[in-house]
């Protein structure tokens, strides 16, 4: 039988409402409609949509959980925030050293590139000048490459190239100071017959101690000298020298803050 507005439990009578003018007292065998509905609600005999206590099809009360309210899902828990912060910390720990390493490499490459450009112009002037570096001055190189600055003093930046042609005209020394506090030298001695006058000597020396080629060596504060009999182009890096005044082509030095030094005959070192 359909459960309409007039449906009642079999064997029971529904008491009339008090506002219909009859007594509120129940006779034997009768129950109130409200009591019947609540009883059926507890036992699950009425579908949730019919109960006045339901919300979105789920029972509310009687020990049965209701549907979560939208405001209950808002925001983050402390644990969630801590997990997010931990992830960010890990990413930063990876990214920052990588960024610093890339920045250092870019600064060094800029100084090396400027030295290569300056040396190309110096070698061109050497050939034009009857194969001698005599007369290849700051003014000569500045005219050939206006995009860089040239000086007879120390290099104060990676776009400032320090220049020193030897008195005998057989070699030239160029220097550039990187933003990473590394000083780079490029020396060209085509015949390998430069006189043993500073900054040249019989061997490559640092503070009077011979430094082998292609060997990373712990820095020791003092003067640098380049091998006078080494023919061709030489490349030198002094790492970690925070004193830009040490990076000078005519009087190269290793500062007290420097950590390593290396020289090669093929390309710039990468300390």
C-alpha positions in Angstrom: 0.0 0.0 0.0 1.5 3.4 -0.9 2.7 5.4 2.1 0.8 8.7 1.5 -0.3 11.4 3.9 -2.9 9.1 5.4 -0.9 6.0 5.8 -0.6 4.4 9.2 1.1 1.5 10.8 -1.0 -1.8 10.5 -3.0 -2.4 13.6 -2.6 1.2 14.9 -4.6 4.3 14.8 -3.1 7.7 14.4 -4.2 10.2 17.0 -5.7 13.3 15.6 -3.9 16.6 16.2 -4.9 18.8 19.0 -5.8 21.7 16.8 -8.6 19.6 15.2 -10.5 19.9 18.4 -10.1 16.5 19.8 -8.3 15.3 22.9 -4.5 14.8 23.0 -4.9 11.6 25.0 -4.2 8.3 23.2 -6.5 5.4 23.4 -5.1 1.9 23.7 -3.4 0.8 20.4 -2.8 4.3 19.1 0.5 6.1 18.6 1.4 9.7 17.5 2.5 10.1 13.9 5.6 12.1 15.0 6.7 9.2 17.3 6.2 6.7 14.5 8.4 8.8 12.1 11.2 9.3 14.6 11.1 5.5 15.4 11.4 4.6 11.8 14.1 7.2 11.3 16.3 5.5 14.0 15.8 2.0 12.6 16.4 3.1 9.0 12.9 2.3 7.8 12.4 5.7 6.2 14.6 6.9 3.4 16.8 9.9 4.3 14.9 12.2 1.9 11.7 11.9 4.0 13.3 12.7 7.4 13.2 16.2 8.6 16.6 15.7 10.2 18.5 14.7 7.0 20.9 16.9 5.1 21.7 16.2 1.4 20.5 12.6 1.7 22.5 11.7 4.7 21.1 11.2 8.2 21.9 13.8 10.8 21.8 12.7 14.5 21.0 9.3 16.0 24.7 8.5 16.0 25.1 8.6 12.2 27.6 11.1 10.8 26.2 13.9 8.6 27.8 15.2 5.4 30.8 17.4 6.0 30.0 21.0 5.8 31.9 23.1 3.2 33.4 25.3 5.9 34.9 22.2 7.6 37.2 21.6 4.6 38.5 25.2 4.4 42.2 26.0 5.2 45.2 23.8 6.0 46.3 21.8 9.0 49.6 22.6 10.7 51.1 19.3 9.4 50.2 20.2 5.8 51.8 23.6 6.2 54.9 22.0 7.7 55.2 19.5 4.8 54.9 22.4 2.3 57.7 24.3 4.1 59.9 21.2 4.2 59.5 20.8 0.4 60.3 24.4 -0.2 63.4 24.1 2.0 64.6 21.1 0.1 64.1 22.9 -3.2 66.0 26.0 -2.0 68.8 23.8 -0.7 69.2 22.4 -4.2 68.6 25.6 -6.2 70.8 28.1 -4.3 74.1 26.3 -4.8 73.2 25.6 -8.4 72.4 29.2 -9.0 75.6 30.4 -7.3 77.7 27.9 -9.3 76.1 29.1 -12.6 76.6 32.7 -11.7 80.3 32.1 -10.9 80.8 30.2 -14.1 79.1 33.0 -16.1 81.4 35.6 -14.5 84.5 33.6 -15.2 83.4 32.9 -18.8 82.9 36.7 -19.3 86.4 37.5 -18.1 87.9 34.7 -20.3 86.0 35.8 -23.3 87.2 39.4 -22.9 90.8 38.2 -22.7 90.4 36.0 -25.8 89.0 39.0 -27.7 91.8 41.3 -26.5 94.4 38.7 -27.4 93.1 38.2 -30.9 93.5 42.0 -31.4 97.0 41.9 -29.8 98.1 39.1 -32.1 96.7 40.9 -35.1 98.7 44.0 -34.1 101.8 41.8 -33.5 101.6 40.5 -37.1 101.0 44.0 -38.5 103.9 45.3 -36.5 106.5 43.0 -38.0 105.9 40.3 -35.5 106.8 42.3 -32.4 104.7 43.4 -29.4 106.7 46.6 -29.2 104.2 49.4 -29.8 101.2 47.2 -29.0 99.9 49.5 -26.2 96.7 50.2 -24.3 95.8 52.8 -26.9 96.3 50.2 -29.7 94.0 47.7 -28.2 91.4 50.3 -27.1 91.2 51.5 -30.7 90.7 47.9 -32.0 88.1 47.0 -29.4 86.1 50.0 -28.1 83.7 47.6 -26.3 86.3 46.8 -23.6 88.4 49.0 -21.3 92.2 48.6 -21.4 94.7 49.8 -18.7 98.3 49.6 -17.8 97.3 49.2 -14.2 95.4 46.4 -12.5 92.1 45.0 -13.8 89.2 46.1 -11.6 86.4 44.3 -13.5 86.0 41.5 -16.0 85.5 44.0 -18.8 88.7 45.9 -17.9 91.8 44.3 -19.4 95.3 45.0 -17.9 98.0 45.1 -20.6 101.8 44.6 -20.4 104.0 44.1 -23.5 107.6 43.1 -22.6 110.4 45.5 -23.3 112.0 43.2 -25.9 108.6 42.9 -27.7 108.7 39.1 -27.6 105.7 38.6 -25.4 102.5 40.2 -24.0 100.6 39.7 -20.8 96.9 40.4 -20.4 94.8 40.1 -17.2 91.1 40.3 -16.3 89.5 40.2 -12.9 86.2 38.2 -12.6 83.3 39.2 -10.4 83.8 35.9 -8.7 87.2 37.1 -7.3 89.2 35.1 -9.7 92.1 36.6 -11.7 92.8 35.3 -15.2 96.0 35.8 -17.2 96.6 35.1 -20.9 100.3 35.3 -22.0 101.5 35.0 -25.6 105.2 34.4 -26.3 105.4 33.3 -29.9 109.1 32.4 -30.0 109.5 31.3 -26.4 112.6 33.6 -26.1 111.5 36.3 -23.7 114.1 37.9 -21.5 114.1 36.8 -17.8 112.8 40.0 -16.5 109.7 40.4 -14.4 107.1 39.1 -14.8 109.1 36.4 -16.6 111.6 33.9 -15.2 113.1 30.5 -16.1 110.1 28.7 -14.7 106.5 29.4 -13.7 106.8 30.3 -10.1 104.6 31.4 -7.2 106.3 33.1 -4.4 109.6 31.6 -5.6 108.2 28.1 -5.8 108.0 26.3 -9.2 104.4 25.3 -10.2 104.1 22.5 -12.7 101.9 22.9 -15.7 98.4 21.5 -15.6 98.6 21.0 -11.8 96.1 22.5 -9.4 98.3 24.0 -6.6 97.4 25.5 -3.2 98.0 29.2 -3.4 100.8 30.9 -1.5 100.9 34.7 -1.2 103.6 36.3 -3.3 104.7 37.3 -6.8 103.9 35.3 -10.0 106.4 34.8 -12.8 105.8 33.2 -16.1 108.2 30.8 -18.0 110.3 32.8 -20.5 111.1 29.8 -22.7 107.5 28.5 -23.0 106.5 29.2 -26.6 102.9 29.9 -27.5 99.9 31.0 -25.4 99.6 30.3 -21.7 96.5 30.5 -19.5 96.5 31.1 -15.8 93.8 31.3 -13.1 94.3 32.6 -9.5 91.2 31.6 -7.6 89.7 33.5 -4.7 91.9 36.5 -4.6 89.7 39.2 -3.2 92.2 42.0 -3.9 91.7 43.3 -7.4 95.0 45.2 -7.3 96.8 41.9 -7.4 95.4 41.2 -10.9 97.9 43.3 -12.9 99.7 42.2 -16.1 103.0 43.9 -15.3 103.3 42.8 -11.6 101.1 39.7 -11.1 100.6 38.6 -7.6 98.8 35.9 -5.5 96.9 37.5 -2.7 96.6 36.2 0.9 93.0 35.3 0.3 93.7 33.2 -2.8 93.0 29.5 -2.5 94.3 27.8 -5.7 96.3 28.4 -8.8 96.8 26.6 -12.1 98.3 27.3 -15.5 97.9 25.5 -18.8 99.0 25.8 -22.4 95.6 24.8 -24.0 92.7 26.6 -22.4 91.7 28.5 -19.3 91.7 26.4 -16.1 88.4 25.9 -14.3 89.1 25.9 -10.6 
